[in-house]
Amino acid sequence: MLNFFTSVNQVLWGGGLTGLLLAMGLFCLVSHKFACLKSFRLLYAKKNIRNHSDTNHQLSPFQACMTSLAAAMGTGNIVGVATALTLGGAGAIFWMWIAALLGMGLIYAENVLSCHYRTKNCSGAIAYLRYGLHSPKLAKIFAVCCVGASFGMGNMTQSHAMAQSLQESFSIPPLWTGIVTAILLSVIIFGGAKRIGTVTSILIPVLSGIYLLSALLIIWNCRANLGNALQSIFQEAFGISAISGGISGITVRQAISVGIRRGVFSNEAGLGSSGLLHGEADSNQPEFLGLCGMLEVIVDTFLCCTATALVILCTGALDSNQDGAILVLSAFRIGLGNIADFILPPMIALFAFCTLIGWSYCGASAFQTLGKHANIKFYQSLFCIAVAIGAVMQLELVWTLADIANACMAYCNLPAILLLYGKYQKK
């Protein structure tokens, strides 16, 4: 089964999707004349992120931003970075940065279009596919892909990382982790949008701050290796051998492929998921919500993912032939000692838990558009059950399924942005 899904994954991502994501990100930035990258506008978005309007949507802009960030800031910025380094080398981090830079343009366009075309019960890519392109069928296909992605990248990969991390440090059986997490998650998501927004708006700022401070402390302790770590990122990104100075095309291709895919998994730009959440924000300013989405990419990839990568490279943990959460934990142990076991595993678990919350909302929003008989409670129940299943699944299969779901969403979403964003800019 793993071989079959791996082949499917290679076909989807090998058909030019990586280049299409980069090209579309550049298109969105250029069509906006790079105005969305101006620092004063980002500061404006951050300063006014708590503003409200009279749109009657369920989340404040801050809660929507934190819930969307929760959906992105799970294992992608910790375990996903470790996987990128293992599969693509240090150079994959450079291409994660490129994916993030261009992804800022994509996520800006997604949120702008989502706010412009949304209705009371429909937002995100589903809204602009249905009411912008006037294609209800394509909107339904995207919704199905989104529901599938919610069970893959938004669910099973997260619970698996939680289980792996807690088992390594505290010897907690993975099934126990899955069951307890499913119960706690059900308490929150069955409480509705207000409870979801409240929980994420508290957890995400605290978790992000603690994680960044811990990572910076490790980098400072290993600062003698920082220069070599940065050098390896840029050299391996272009296949340059540190020993011979030669260039390897295979190394470049691997770094680009892995870096872009892991970058997409981390910040989710181009998938349309961000618009689903920001479409629920109580704000009627499309450009403002677009800037909020860009801030997510900055925090997720440029801050947290970079911090994780530098921790692994500066501590030399990458040479330990480990992967996933175990690799990151090894790096934290080198940098902080035994106290790392009481910091990182709970941190990974809570980040993953936040992602479960955020993606449960994305999936539920997509599921309810599939028909008048679509029962959100039914979806939420299945989502909680999948948490327990994901905790005991094979890692390679989980990641492969997540990559496939990413690709399916992107194939539906990117053509709509291409056709609609230029028209919006002319208005």
C-alpha positions in Angstrom: 0.0 0.0 0.0 2.8 2.4 0.8 4.4 1.8 -2.5 1.1 2.6 -4.3 0.6 5.9 -2.5 4.2 6.8 -3.0 3.8 6.4 -6.7 0.6 8.5 -6.7 2.4 11.2 -4.7 5.3 11.2 -7.2 2.9 11.6 -10.1 1.0 14.5 -8.4 4.1 16.4 -7.3 6.2 15.4 -10.4 3.8 17.0 -12.8 5.1 20.5 -12.4 3.2 21.4 -9.2 6.3 22.6 -7.4 7.1 25.0 -10.2 3.5 26.0 -10.5 3.3 27.0 -6.8 6.4 29.1 -7.1 5.2 30.7 -10.3 1.8 31.5 -8.9 3.3 33.0 -5.8 5.5 35.3 -7.9 2.5 36.1 -10.0 0.5 37.2 -7.0 3.4 39.4 -5.7 4.1 41.0 -9.1 0.4 41.7 -9.9 0.2 43.5 -6.6 3.4 45.3 -7.4 4.9 43.9 -4.2 2.9 46.4 -2.2 1.9 43.6 0.3 5.5 43.2 1.3 5.9 46.8 2.6 6.8 46.7 6.2 4.5 49.5 7.3 1.5 47.6 6.0 2.6 44.5 8.0 2.9 46.7 11.1 -0.5 48.2 10.4 -2.0 44.7 10.2 -0.3 43.6 13.5 -1.4 46.8 15.2 -5.0 46.6 14.2 -5.5 42.8 14.2 -8.2 43.1 16.9 -10.5 45.4 15.0 -14.1 44.3 14.5 -16.8 45.1 12.0 -20.5 44.3 11.7 -20.2 41.3 9.4 -21.7 38.9 12.0 -19.0 36.3 11.5 -18.1 34.2 14.5 -14.4 34.9 15.1 -12.6 38.2 15.7 -9.8 38.9 13.3 -7.3 38.0 16.1 -9.0 34.7 16.8 -9.2 33.9 13.1 -5.5 34.7 12.7 -4.6 32.5 15.7 -6.8 29.6 14.5 -5.3 29.8 11.1 -1.8 29.9 12.5 -2.7 27.0 14.7 -3.7 25.0 11.6 -0.2 25.7 10.2 2.0 25.7 13.3 1.8 22.0 14.2 4.4 19.4 13.5 5.3 21.1 10.2 7.5 23.7 11.8 9.2 21.1 14.1 8.9 17.5 12.8 8.4 18.6 9.2 11.7 20.6 9.3 13.5 17.5 10.7 12.1 15.5 7.8 13.2 18.1 5.3 16.7 18.1 6.6 16.9 14.3 6.6 15.5 13.9 3.0 16.8 17.0 1.3 19.8 18.1 3.4 20.5 21.5 4.8 19.7 23.1 1.4 16.1 22.2 1.7 15.7 24.9 4.3 16.7 27.6 1.7 13.9 26.3 -0.6 11.5 26.4 2.4 12.3 30.1 2.6 11.7 30.6 -1.1 8.4 28.7 -0.8 7.5 30.9 2.1 8.5 34.2 0.4 6.4 33.4 -2.7 3.8 31.8 -0.5 3.2 35.1 1.1 1.8 36.3 -2.2 -0.4 33.3 -2.6 -1.8 33.4 0.9 -2.5 37.1 0.6 -4.4 36.4 -2.6 -6.4 33.5 -1.1 -7.5 35.6 1.9 -8.4 38.6 -0.2 -10.5 36.5 -2.6 -12.1 34.6 0.3 -13.2 37.8 2.0 -14.4 39.3 -1.3 -16.6 36.3 -2.4 -17.6 34.8 1.0 -21.1 34.3 2.2 -22.5 33.6 5.6 -22.0 29.8 5.2 -19.3 29.6 2.6 -15.7 31.0 2.6 -12.2 30.3 1.4 -11.5 28.7 -1.9 -14.9 27.1 -1.9 -16.5 30.6 -2.0 -14.4 32.0 -4.9 -14.7 28.8 -6.9 -18.5 28.8 -6.5 -19.2 32.5 -6.7 -16.2 33.9 -8.5 -15.6 31.2 -11.2 -19.3 30.2 -11.0 -18.2 26.5 -10.8 -20.1 24.7 -8.0 -18.7 21.4 -9.2 -15.1 22.5 -8.8 -16.0 24.0 -5.4 -17.3 20.6 -4.3 -14.2 18.9 -5.6 -12.1 21.3 -3.5 -14.3 20.7 -0.5 -13.8 16.9 -0.8 -10.0 17.4 -1.1 -10.0 19.7 1.9 -11.9 17.2 4.0 -9.4 14.6 3.0 -6.5 16.9 3.8 -8.0 17.6 7.2 -7.7 13.9 8.0 -4.2 13.7 6.6 -2.0 16.7 7.2 -4.4 18.2 9.8 -5.0 15.1 11.8 -3.1 11.9 11.6 0.4 13.4 11.0 -0.2 15.5 14.1 -1.4 12.8 16.4 1.5 10.5 15.2 4.1 13.2 16.1 2.5 13.6 19.5 2.5 9.9 20.2 6.1 9.5 19.0 7.4 12.3 21.0 5.6 11.4 24.3 6.5 7.8 23.9 10.2 8.6 23.5 10.4 10.9 26.6 7.7 9.6 29.0 7.1 6.0 27.7 3.4 6.8 27.1 1.9 4.2 24.8 0.8 5.8 21.4 -2.7 4.5 21.7 -3.2 6.1 25.1 -2.0 9.4 23.6 -4.4 9.1 20.7 -7.4 8.3 22.9 -6.8 11.1 25.5 -6.1 13.6 22.7 -9.3 12.6 20.9 -11.3 13.1 24.1 -9.8 16.5 24.9 -10.3 17.6 21.2 -13.9 16.6 21.3 -14.5 18.9 24.3 -13.2 21.9 22.4 -14.5 21.4 18.8 -18.0 20.4 19.9 -18.1 23.7 21.8 -18.3 25.6 18.6 -16.3 28.4 16.9 -16.2 30.7 20.0 -14.5 28.0 22.1 -12.1 27.1 19.3 -11.1 30.8 18.8 -10.6 31.3 22.5 -8.4 28.3 23.0 -6.2 29.0 20.0 -5.8 32.7 20.8 -4.4 31.7 24.2 -2.3 28.7 23.3 -0.6 29.9 20.1 1.1 33.1 21.3 2.3 31.4 24.5 3.6 28.3 22.7 5.3 30.2 19.9 7.1 32.5 22.4 8.3 29.6 24.6 9.5 27.6 21.7 11.4 30.5 20.1 13.1 31.4 23.3 14.1 27.8 23.9 15.5 27.5 20.4 17.4 30.8 20.6 19.0 29.6 23.9 20.2 26.5 22.1 21.5 28.4 19.1 23.3 30.8 21.5 24.9 27.9 23.4 26.1 26.4 20.1 26.8 29.8 18.4 30.3 28.6 17.4 28.6 26.4 14.8 26.1 29.0 13.6 28.3 30.2 10.7 28.9 26.6 9.4 25.2 25.9 9.7 24.2 28.9 7.6 26.9 28.1 5.1 25.7 24.6 4.6 22.1 25.8 4.0 23.2 28.0 1.1 25.8 25.7 -0.3 23.6 22.6 -0.4 20.7 24.6 -1.8 22.7 24.8 -5.0 24.4 21.4 -4.7 27.8 22.8 -3.9 30.0 20.4 -2.1 31.8 21.8 0.9 34.7 19.5 0.3 35.3 19.5 -3.5 33.4 22.7 -4.4 31.7 20.7 -7.2 28.0 21.0 -8.1 25.6 18.1 -7.9 22.4 18.3 -9.9 20.8 15.5 -7.9 21.4 17.3 -4.6 19.8 20.5 -6.0 16.7 18.6 -7.3 16.3 16.8 -4.0 16.7 19.9 -1.9 14.2 21.9 -4.1 11.6 19.1 -4.1 11.7 18.4 -0.4 12.1 22.0 0.6 9.1 23.2 -1.4 6.9 20.3 -0.3 7.8 20.7 3.4 7.4 24.5 3.0 3.9 24.0 1.7 3.1 21.6 4.5 4.3 24.1 7.0 2.7 27.4 5.8 -0.1 25.8 3.6 0.2 28.7 1.1 -1.5 27.8 -2.2 -3.9 25.2 -0.6 -6.8 27.6 0.1 -7.1 26.5 3.8 -6.1 29.9 5.2 -9.0 31.5 3.5 -11.5 29.1 5.1 -10.5 30.4 8.5 -9.9 34.1 7.7 -13.3 34.0 5.9 -14.8 33.6 9.3 -13.2 36.8 10.7 -15.4 39.7 11.7 -13.8 42.1 9.3 -14.9 43.4 5.9 -11.5 44.5 4.7 -10.0 41.9 2.2 -6.6 43.5 2.1 -6.4 43.5 5.9 -7.2 39.8 6.1 -4.6 39.1 3.4 -1.9 40.8 5.4 -2.9 38.8 8.5 -2.3 35.7 6.4 1.1 36.9 5.4 2.0 37.4 9.1 1.3 33.7 9.6 3.9 32.7 7.1 6.5 35.0 8.7 5.9 33.5 12.2 5.5 29.9 11.0 8.3 29.6 8.4 10.8 32.4 8.8 10.8 32.3 12.6 9.8 28.9 13.9 10.9 26.7 11.0 14.2 28.5 10.8 14.8 28.2 14.5 14.2 24.5 14.4 16.6 24.0 11.4 19.4 26.0 13.1 19.0 24.1 16.3 19.4 20.8 14.5 22.3 22.0 12.4 24.2 23.9 15.1 24.0 21.0 17.6 25.2 18.5 14.9 22.2 16.2 15.6 21.6 15.7 11.9 24.6 13.3 11.9 22.8 11.0 14.3 20.8 9.2 11.5 17.5 10.0 13.3 14.4 11.5 11.9 11.2 13.3 12.9 10.5 14.2 16.4 13.3 12.0 17.7 15.8 14.1 15.7 14.5 17.4 17.1 14.5 16.0 20.6 18.1 14.8 20.2 19.1 18.3 19.2 17.3 19.9 22.2 19.0 17.4 24.5 22.4 18.4 23.1 21.6 22.1 23.6 19.7 22.0 26.9 20.5 18.7 28.6 18.0 16.4 30.2 15.6 19.3 30.8 14.8 19.1 27.1 12.6 16.0 27.8 10.3 18.3 29.9 10.2 21.1 27.3 10.1 19.7 23.7 7.7 16.7 23.9 4.9 18.7 25.6 5.6 21.6 23.2 5.2 19.3 20.2 2.1 17.8 21.7 0.5 21.2 22.2 1.5 22.5 18.8 0.0 19.4 17.2 -3.1 19.7 19.4 -3.6 23.3 18.2 -3.3 22.1 14.6 -5.9 19.5 15.2 -8.2 22.2 16.5 -7.5 24.5 13.5 -7.9 21.8 10.9 -11.0 20.4 12.5 -12.6 23.9 11.8 -11.3 23.9 8.2 -12.6 20.4 7.5 -16.0 21.1 9.1 -16.3 24.3 7.1 -15.6 22.4 3.9 -17.8 19.4 4.9 -20.9 21.5 5.5 -20.8 22.8 1.9 -21.0 19.2 0.4 -24.8 19.1 0.7 -27.7 20.0 2.9 -27.5 16.6 4.6 -23.9 17.1 5.6 -23.8 16.8 9.4 -21.0 18.6 11.0 -21.3 16.6 14.2 -20.8 13.4 12.2 -17.6 14.9 10.6 -16.3 16.0 14.0 -16.9 12.6 15.5 -14.9 10.9 12.6 -12.2 13.5 13.0 -11.7 12.6 16.7 -11.7 8.9 15.9 -9.0 9.5 13.3 -6.8 11.1 15.9 -6.5 7.8 17.8 -5.9 5.9 14.5 -3.1 8.3 13.4 -1.3 7.9 16.7 -0.5 4.3 15.8 -0.1 4.5 12.0 3.2 4.1 10.1 5.0 7.4 9.7 5.9 7.1 6.0 2.3 6.3 5.0 1.0 9.3 7.1 3.3 11.8 5.5 2.7 10.4 2.0 -1.1 10.7 2.4 -0.6 14.3 3.7 1.5 15.2 0.6 -1.2 13.7 -1.7 -3.9 15.7 0.0 -1.8 18.9 -0.3 -1.4 18.4 -4.0 -5.1 17.8 -4.6 -6.1 21.0 -2.9 -3.4 23.0 -4.8 -4.5 21.7 -8.2 -8.1 22.9 -7.5 -7.1 26.2 -5.9 -4.3 27.6 -8.1 -6.2 28.0 -11.4 -8.9 29.9 -9.5 -6.4 32.4 -8.1 -4.9 32.8 -11.6 -8.2 33.6 -13.1 -9.7 35.7 -10.3 -6.9 37.6 -8.6 -6.0 39.7 -11.6 -9.6 40.7 -12.1 -9.9 41.7 -8.5 -6.8 43.9 -8.8 -8.4 45.8 -11.7 -11.5 46.7 -9.6 
